[in-house]
């Protein structure tokens, strides 16, 4: 049993290693794709453009373009590609924030007929918020994933437990996307840092914005749900 599990673990590590050789950003692109696909499930009342599929389709085209460029070493390491990838993340984030503003406006109208659909959209926006901020943290910490992989990544923007207690981590441990997604999730649920501390002004600002956004979304959705049930 243990040998079988070990073989599966080794096979999984080999698969991930192949994916990273072909495209070192595949996991972040997958998360961003999930955030884009979630936009298709939003209520039409909080769509930024009509028909509702226009913006997600444009975002998907931009993401596919980045994914096509990623396997080419000369393209994946250029400042232009980094700026374009951040522009795509920024576009998806702006659309998500605009949809949240529209959601707040619709929730305040107290229309029972559209209540359940809007509550579902609120949950989708909250999940999308977690995914997007996780990608932002991953993209910006120490100058990004490529800079962190270098010999001199500079001072960290986030202090992870493994940094302050290296005896509990493998040698030369570095945070991965899942670590930033976990930081984003805990910040969106606790409305404050938990085990990962922001160190720089921009990290504190982003976490503050995320906490306020998550707090507003959850607060309004819960209030609206109570209003519908009563």
Residue frames as qw, qx, qy, qz and C-alpha x, y, z in Angstrom:
[[0.000, 0.886, 0.464, 0.000, 0.00, 0.00, 0.00],
 [0.292, -0.827, 0.100, 0.470, 2.75, 2.43, 0.97],
 [0.435, -0.182, 0.593, 0.653, 4.81, 1.54, -2.11],
 [0.269, 0.594, 0.666, 0.363, 1.79, 2.13, -4.36],
 [0.089, -0.951, -0.253, 0.154, 1.17, 5.54, -2.82],
 [0.401, -0.630, 0.327, 0.580, 4.85, 6.42, -3.20],
 [0.423, 0.141, 0.670, 0.593, 4.77, 5.44, -6.88],
 [0.135, 0.810, 0.534, 0.200, 1.70, 7.61, -7.45],
 [0.259, -0.899, -0.031, 0.351, 3.42, 10.51, -5.67],
 [0.445, -0.367, 0.503, 0.643, 6.55, 10.14, -7.80],
 [0.341, 0.434, 0.684, 0.478, 4.44, 9.95, -10.98],
 [0.013, -0.924, -0.381, 0.020, 2.61, 13.12, -9.93],
 [0.351, -0.767, 0.191, 0.503, 5.89, 14.94, -9.26],
 [0.449, -0.061, 0.624, 0.637, 7.23, 13.91, -12.67],
 [0.229, 0.688, 0.616, 0.309, 4.08, 15.16, -14.37],
 [0.151, -0.953, -0.166, 0.204, 4.32, 18.52, -12.58],
 [0.453, -0.529, 0.389, 0.603, 8.01, 18.77, -13.49],
 [0.403, 0.269, 0.658, 0.577, 7.16, 18.21, -17.19],
 [0.070, 0.868, 0.475, 0.127, 4.44, 20.85, -17.03],
 [0.301, -0.872, 0.038, 0.385, 6.81, 23.36, -15.42],
 [0.485, -0.237, 0.520, 0.662, 9.42, 22.71, -18.14],
 [0.270, 0.500, 0.646, 0.510, 6.87, 23.37, -20.88],
 [0.125, -0.719, -0.205, -0.652, 5.10, 26.25, -19.13],
 [0.347, -0.011, -0.645, 0.681, 6.33, 27.43, -15.70],
 [0.245, -0.005, 0.243, -0.939, 3.16, 29.51, -15.28],
 [0.355, -0.213, -0.798, -0.438, 0.59, 26.80, -16.06],
 [0.274, -0.442, -0.782, 0.342, -0.86, 26.70, -12.54],
 [0.011, 0.424, 0.223, -0.878, -1.44, 30.48, -12.36],
 [0.267, 0.091, -0.521, -0.805, -2.95, 30.43, -15.84],
 [0.325, -0.306, -0.884, -0.138, -5.29, 27.63, -14.73],
 [0.155, -0.496, -0.598, 0.610, -6.41, 29.66, -11.70],
 [0.120, 0.349, -0.094, -0.925, -6.98, 32.72, -13.86],
 [0.287, -0.081, -0.758, -0.580, -8.96, 30.61, -16.33],
 [0.246, -0.444, -0.840, 0.190, -11.18, 29.43, -13.47],
 [0.032, -0.489, -0.318, 0.812, -11.79, 33.06, -12.46],
 [0.217, 0.198, -0.421, -0.858, -12.77, 33.91, -16.05],
 [0.302, -0.212, -0.872, -0.321, -15.09, 30.91, -16.38],
 [0.131, -0.449, -0.727, 0.502, -16.83, 31.85, -13.13],
 [0.127, 0.297, -0.001, -0.946, -17.91, 35.11, -14.76],
 [0.307, -0.089, -0.717, -0.619, -20.16, 33.16, -17.11],
 [0.332, -0.416, -0.841, 0.100, -22.27, 32.08, -14.12],
 [0.046, -0.229, -0.345, 0.909, -23.01, 35.63, -12.93],
 [0.278, 0.696, 0.616, -0.243, -26.50, 37.07, -13.14],
 [0.403, 0.542, 0.379, 0.633, -27.09, 39.25, -16.21],
 [0.197, -0.943, -0.245, -0.111, -28.08, 42.10, -13.89],
 [0.459, -0.806, 0.240, 0.286, -24.48, 42.49, -12.74],
 [0.767, 0.240, 0.327, 0.498, -22.80, 42.00, -16.12],
 [0.236, -0.568, 0.105, 0.782, -20.52, 44.89, -17.02],
 [0.219, 0.320, -0.497, -0.776, -21.23, 44.53, -20.75],
 [0.707, 0.295, 0.556, -0.323, -24.03, 42.96, -22.74],
 [0.893, -0.232, -0.321, -0.216, -24.18, 40.31, -23.95],
 [0.631, -0.721, 0.276, -0.079, -22.57, 38.98, -20.74],
 [0.932, -0.041, 0.223, 0.284, -20.15, 36.64, -22.52],
 [0.490, 0.829, -0.083, 0.256, -18.26, 39.44, -24.33],
 [0.154, -0.846, 0.457, -0.225, -15.79, 40.41, -21.57],
 [0.771, -0.349, 0.533, -0.010, -15.02, 36.84, -20.40],
 [0.858, 0.430, 0.220, 0.177, -14.41, 35.87, -24.02],
 [0.332, 0.870, -0.235, 0.279, -11.95, 38.75, -24.52],
 [0.443, -0.705, 0.524, -0.180, -10.19, 37.87, -21.26],
 [0.905, -0.044, 0.423, 0.029, -9.99, 34.24, -22.38],
 [0.719, 0.655, 0.007, 0.232, -8.39, 35.23, -25.69],
 [0.033, 0.867, -0.408, 0.283, -5.77, 37.32, -23.86],
 [0.673, -0.488, 0.538, -0.140, -5.04, 34.45, -21.47],
 [0.923, 0.243, 0.280, 0.104, -4.71, 31.96, -24.32],
 [0.491, 0.813, -0.192, 0.249, -2.25, 34.31, -26.03],
 [0.255, -0.760, 0.546, -0.244, -0.09, 34.37, -22.89],
 [0.847, -0.194, 0.488, -0.086, -0.31, 30.58, -22.57],
 [0.838, 0.518, 0.080, 0.148, 0.86, 30.17, -26.18],
 [0.278, 0.840, -0.351, 0.305, 3.84, 32.43, -25.53],
 [0.622, -0.666, 0.368, -0.183, 4.85, 30.72, -22.27],
 [0.960, -0.043, 0.215, 0.176, 6.56, 27.59, -23.74],
 [0.624, 0.631, -0.079, 0.454, 9.07, 29.80, -25.59],
 [0.654, -0.413, -0.256, 0.580, 11.98, 30.59, -23.19],
 [0.311, 0.136, 0.098, 0.935, 12.81, 33.87, -24.92],
 [0.270, -0.541, -0.348, -0.716, 9.24, 35.10, -24.50],
 [0.649, -0.578, -0.494, -0.013, 8.47, 33.81, -21.00],
 [0.614, -0.389, -0.240, 0.643, 11.33, 35.76, -19.41],
 [0.253, 0.395, 0.185, 0.864, 10.73, 39.14, -21.05],
 [0.021, 0.239, 0.432, -0.869, 9.49, 42.21, -19.13],
 [0.397, 0.025, -0.350, -0.848, 6.84, 42.66, -21.85],
 [0.533, -0.213, -0.790, -0.215, 5.29, 39.29, -21.08],
 [0.284, -0.288, -0.689, 0.601, 5.23, 40.08, -17.37],
 [0.164, 0.186, 0.112, -0.962, 3.49, 43.40, -18.05],
 [0.494, -0.047, -0.554, -0.668, 0.97, 41.72, -20.34],
 [0.475, -0.249, -0.839, 0.089, 0.22, 39.00, -17.79],
 [0.130, -0.309, -0.535, 0.775, -0.31, 41.60, -15.07],
 [0.297, 0.090, -0.190, -0.931, -2.56, 43.55, -17.46],
 [0.519, -0.182, -0.739, -0.389, -4.72, 40.43, -17.95],
 [0.386, -0.338, -0.750, 0.417, -4.96, 39.86, -14.20],
 [0.002, -0.231, -0.238, 0.943, -5.76, 43.54, -13.73],
 [0.383, -0.053, -0.451, -0.804, -8.51, 43.42, -16.38],
 [0.529, -0.306, -0.783, -0.117, -10.17, 40.41, -14.78],
 [0.306, -0.319, -0.596, 0.670, -9.87, 42.08, -11.36],
 [0.140, 0.114, -0.004, -0.984, -11.45, 45.32, -12.61],
 [0.495, -0.175, -0.607, -0.597, -14.35, 43.40, -14.15],
 [0.496, -0.327, -0.778, 0.206, -14.84, 41.53, -10.89],
 [0.154, -0.274, -0.409, 0.857, -14.85, 44.78, -8.89],
 [0.293, 0.005, -0.259, -0.920, -17.30, 46.40, -11.32],
 [0.541, -0.263, -0.731, -0.323, -19.60, 43.38, -11.00],
 [0.381, -0.321, -0.691, 0.524, -19.37, 43.69, -7.22],
 [0.070, 0.156, 0.137, -0.976, -20.47, 47.34, -7.40],
 [0.479, -0.092, -0.487, -0.725, -23.42, 46.32, -9.58],
 [0.512, -0.267, -0.814, 0.060, -24.24, 43.51, -7.17],
 [0.180, -0.261, -0.535, 0.783, -24.30, 45.91, -4.22],
 [0.270, 0.074, -0.131, -0.951, -26.61, 48.21, -6.15],
 [0.560, -0.151, -0.653, -0.487, -28.99, 45.34, -6.98],
 [0.445, -0.251, -0.794, 0.330, -28.95, 43.95, -3.43],
 [0.039, -0.198, -0.380, 0.903, -29.90, 47.33, -2.01],
 [0.374, -0.099, -0.390, -0.836, -33.02, 47.40, -4.20],
 [0.374, -0.004, 0.773, -0.512, -34.57, 44.65, -2.05],
 [0.680, 0.223, -0.329, -0.617, -36.23, 42.90, -4.98],
 [0.696, -0.215, 0.644, -0.234, -37.29, 39.45, -3.78],
 [0.872, 0.445, 0.092, -0.182, -37.72, 38.12, -7.31],
 [0.630, 0.648, -0.378, 0.202, -34.04, 38.45, -8.13],
 [0.488, -0.738, 0.410, -0.225, -32.73, 37.69, -4.65],
 [0.912, -0.178, 0.359, 0.083, -31.64, 34.03, -5.05],
 [0.763, 0.542, 0.064, 0.345, -29.79, 34.67, -8.33],
 [0.102, 0.875, -0.266, 0.391, -27.95, 37.61, -6.81],
 [0.685, -0.607, 0.384, -0.118, -26.98, 35.58, -3.74],
 [0.928, 0.099, 0.262, 0.246, -25.40, 32.98, -6.01],
 [0.513, 0.744, -0.045, 0.427, -23.58, 35.72, -7.89],
 [0.301, -0.864, 0.304, -0.264, -22.28, 37.09, -4.60],
 [0.853, -0.344, 0.383, 0.091, -20.76, 33.72, -3.75],
 [0.806, 0.435, 0.174, 0.361, -19.18, 33.52, -7.22],
 [0.203, 0.885, -0.152, 0.391, -17.66, 36.99, -6.82],
 [0.569, -0.727, 0.364, -0.121, -16.24, 36.04, -3.42],
 [0.904, -0.062, 0.351, 0.234, -14.59, 32.91, -4.83],
 [0.615, 0.667, 0.092, 0.410, -13.27, 34.89, -7.80],
 [0.157, -0.927, 0.221, -0.257, -11.90, 37.46, -5.36],
 [0.763, -0.502, 0.400, 0.078, -9.93, 34.74, -3.56],
 [0.850, 0.247, 0.308, 0.349, -8.48, 33.38, -6.82],
 [0.408, 0.824, 0.036, 0.391, -7.51, 36.77, -8.22],
 [0.282, -0.890, 0.305, -0.189, -5.82, 38.09, -5.07],
 [0.860, -0.299, 0.373, 0.177, -3.93, 34.81, -4.75],
 [0.737, 0.460, 0.219, 0.445, -2.55, 35.35, -8.25],
 [0.085, 0.935, -0.090, 0.334, -1.74, 38.99, -7.43],
 [0.594, -0.723, 0.352, -0.008, 0.25, 37.95, -4.35],
 [0.868, -0.006, 0.389, 0.307, 2.07, 35.28, -6.38],
 [0.571, 0.688, 0.189, 0.406, 2.77, 37.75, -9.19],
 [0.026, 0.918, -0.107, 0.381, 4.11, 40.59, -7.02],
 [0.744, -0.645, 0.158, 0.079, 5.95, 39.00, -4.09],
 [0.579, -0.487, 0.442, 0.482, 9.71, 39.68, -4.44],
 [0.143, 0.546, -0.466, -0.681, 9.22, 40.80, -8.04],
 [0.804, 0.287, -0.205, -0.479, 7.37, 37.73, -9.26],
 [0.972, -0.122, 0.201, -0.028, 8.02, 33.99, -9.70],
 [0.777, 0.496, -0.147, 0.359, 11.04, 34.39, -11.98],
 [0.040, 0.757, -0.394, 0.519, 12.73, 36.82, -9.60],
 [0.729, -0.499, 0.345, -0.317, 12.03, 34.50, -6.64],
 [0.987, 0.099, 0.076, 0.100, 13.66, 31.62, -8.53],
 [0.493, 0.732, -0.299, 0.363, 16.86, 33.63, -9.00],
 [0.666, 0.012, -0.502, 0.552, 19.92, 33.74, -6.77],
 [0.168, -0.124, -0.363, 0.908, 19.10, 37.14, -5.23],
 [0.075, -0.614, -0.713, -0.330, 15.31, 37.58, -5.00],
 [0.058, -0.481, 0.100, -0.869, 15.51, 40.48, -2.56],
 [0.176, -0.039, 0.686, -0.705, 13.55, 41.10, 0.60],
 [0.045, -0.385, -0.908, -0.162, 10.21, 39.27, 0.93],
 [0.299, -0.307, -0.124, -0.895, 6.86, 41.04, 0.82],
 [0.817, -0.366, -0.146, -0.421, 5.21, 38.21, 2.77],
 [0.080, -0.477, 0.817, -0.313, 6.59, 36.36, 5.77],
 [0.829, -0.087, -0.446, -0.326, 5.57, 32.69, 5.64],
 [0.797, -0.545, 0.214, -0.145, 5.87, 30.32, 8.58],
 [0.945, 0.120, 0.035, 0.304, 8.55, 28.31, 6.76],
 [0.402, 0.699, -0.197, 0.557, 10.75, 31.43, 6.65],
 [0.320, -0.709, 0.354, -0.520, 10.61, 32.09, 10.38],
 [0.742, -0.338, 0.549, -0.182, 10.79, 28.39, 11.27],
 [0.501, 0.555, -0.583, -0.317, 13.02, 26.82, 8.58],
 [0.173, -0.262, 0.937, -0.156, 13.39, 23.63, 10.61],
 [0.574, 0.316, 0.655, -0.377, 9.82, 22.76, 9.57],
 [0.640, 0.704, -0.007, -0.307, 10.49, 23.12, 5.83],
 [0.896, 0.196, 0.158, 0.367, 12.76, 21.52, 3.22],
 [0.458, -0.421, 0.172, 0.764, 16.09, 23.26, 2.50],
 [0.073, -0.107, 0.398, 0.908, 15.82, 26.31, 0.24],
 [0.165, 0.590, 0.786, -0.085, 12.03, 26.33, 0.58],
 [0.040, 0.069, -0.183, -0.980, 10.24, 28.94, -1.54],
 [0.476, 0.368, 0.525, -0.602, 6.50, 29.74, -1.62],
 [0.139, 0.157, 0.815, 0.540, 4.44, 28.36, -4.49],
 [0.289, -0.293, -0.362, -0.836, 1.12, 29.42, -5.93],
 [0.577, -0.467, -0.661, -0.109, -0.83, 27.27, -3.46],
 [0.432, -0.309, -0.457, 0.714, 0.78, 29.18, -0.58],
 [0.039, 0.022, -0.051, -0.998, -0.45, 32.49, -1.99],
 [0.466, -0.332, -0.576, -0.584, -3.92, 31.08, -2.68],
 [0.556, -0.437, -0.660, 0.254, -4.09, 29.85, 0.92],
 [0.240, -0.208, -0.256, 0.913, -3.04, 33.32, 2.13],
 [0.239, -0.144, -0.320, -0.905, -5.76, 34.86, -0.03],
 [0.538, -0.395, -0.687, -0.287, -8.40, 32.43, 1.25],
 [0.488, -0.422, -0.582, 0.495, -7.59, 32.96, 4.93],
 [0.110, -0.120, -0.080, 0.983, -7.49, 36.73, 4.46],
 [0.350, -0.209, -0.444, -0.798, -10.92, 36.65, 2.77],
 [0.610, -0.432, -0.650, -0.136, -12.45, 34.56, 5.57],
 [0.542, -0.459, -0.441, 0.548, -10.76, 36.03, 8.64],
 [0.120, 0.947, 0.173, 0.241, -10.63, 39.60, 7.18],
 [0.251, -0.882, 0.398, -0.015, -7.07, 39.83, 8.48],
 [0.452, 0.509, -0.731, 0.042, -3.70, 38.05, 8.12],
 [0.919, -0.352, -0.037, -0.171, -3.48, 34.65, 9.82],
 [0.841, -0.359, 0.222, 0.338, -0.16, 32.78, 9.61],
 [0.606, 0.305, 0.250, 0.691, 1.32, 34.82, 6.73],
 [0.194, -0.782, -0.224, 0.549, 2.27, 38.39, 7.53],
 [0.488, 0.786, 0.161, 0.345, 2.45, 41.24, 4.99],
 [0.636, -0.379, -0.062, 0.670, 5.72, 43.13, 5.32],
 [0.260, 0.024, 0.265, 0.928, 5.68, 45.88, 2.68],
 [0.278, 0.322, 0.221, -0.878, 3.21, 48.73, 2.13],
 [0.497, 0.168, -0.508, -0.684, 1.83, 47.31, -1.12],
 [0.362, -0.097, -0.927, 0.012, 1.27, 43.88, 0.47],
 [0.001, 0.325, 0.669, -0.668, -0.58, 45.48, 3.39],
 [0.349, 0.296, -0.072, -0.886, -2.62, 47.63, 0.99],
 [0.473, 0.072, -0.729, -0.489, -3.65, 44.68, -1.18],
 [0.286, -0.212, -0.906, 0.229, -4.63, 42.58, 1.83],
 [0.128, 0.324, 0.437, -0.829, -6.63, 45.49, 3.23],
 [0.444, 0.226, -0.327, -0.803, -8.49, 45.94, -0.07],
 [0.446, -0.032, -0.863, -0.234, -9.21, 42.22, -0.24],
 [0.133, -0.254, -0.812, 0.508, -10.47, 42.11, 3.35],
 [0.269, 0.328, 0.211, -0.881, -12.79, 45.08, 2.78],
 [0.480, 0.171, -0.554, -0.658, -14.08, 43.58, -0.47],
 [0.391, -0.105, -0.914, -0.001, -14.70, 40.18, 1.12],
 [0.015, -0.276, -0.670, 0.689, -16.31, 41.74, 4.19],
 [0.375, 0.282, -0.020, -0.883, -18.64, 43.85, 2.05],
 [0.493, 0.093, -0.716, -0.486, -19.59, 40.91, -0.15],
 [0.337, -0.180, -0.904, 0.192, -20.28, 38.50, 2.70],
 [0.060, 0.267, 0.517, -0.811, -22.04, 41.13, 4.82],
 [0.444, 0.233, -0.154, -0.851, -24.41, 42.18, 2.05],
 [0.501, 0.033, -0.792, -0.346, -25.10, 38.63, 0.88],
 [0.231, -0.216, -0.866, 0.388, -25.90, 37.45, 4.42],
 [0.193, 0.298, 0.338, -0.872, -28.11, 40.50, 5.04],
 [0.488, 0.187, -0.410, -0.747, -29.92, 39.92, 1.76],
 [0.413, -0.057, -0.904, -0.096, -30.41, 36.24, 2.54],
 [0.049, -0.285, -0.733, 0.616, -31.96, 37.10, 5.91],
 [0.329, 0.294, 0.034, -0.897, -34.23, 39.64, 4.18],
 [0.501, 0.094, -0.663, -0.548, -35.42, 37.02, 1.67],
 [0.361, -0.141, -0.911, 0.139, -36.08, 34.39, 4.34],
 [0.014, -0.382, -0.619, 0.686, -38.03, 36.78, 6.56]]
